[in-house]
């Protein structure tokens, strides 16, 4: 199990302390490594606590960017069919620098966009930032085995693997919306200002 946390805003995030605090609140989920990444414009930030399972090398560090630097992902889970997907993506011309299922997920998104979800067999939750489309794609496995909590407030989307990571910011509302229904995927476009 790993821990993912992130924020996406309409404008640059001025106070970035919550991201590290949220990540650190989940350190027990991933004691092997931790990371933090911010987009160049400061609107998107991802954090990760890693429990190394598949690729134990530093090449599998997260948040992980693709070779072009236009995609960034934080991922929790395991893609069971990642070896088959990797082989298929190599035949399509994709190159890999790690043996991780995270990098396969990045390449799958590059190849199929959000339709990559239909190719995935596994347990997962992830958030992926696509700078070219200026969007964040968030998804969970179909059975909801890997947790993904999120909050939309004041022009910001915040997400995490655990509620206590969201609560690391004292200003976050301490209530759950009972009308919210689980969806296999959630796409939020910061520039559209969806609230």
Secondary structure by P-SEA (a helix, b strand, c coil): cbbbbbcccccccccaaaaaaaaaaacccccccccccccccccbbbbbccccccccccccccccccccccccccccccccaaaaaaaaaaaaccccccccaaaaaaaaaaccccccccccccccccccccccccbbbbbbcccccbbbbbbbcccbbbbccccccccccccccccccccbbbbcbbbbccccccc
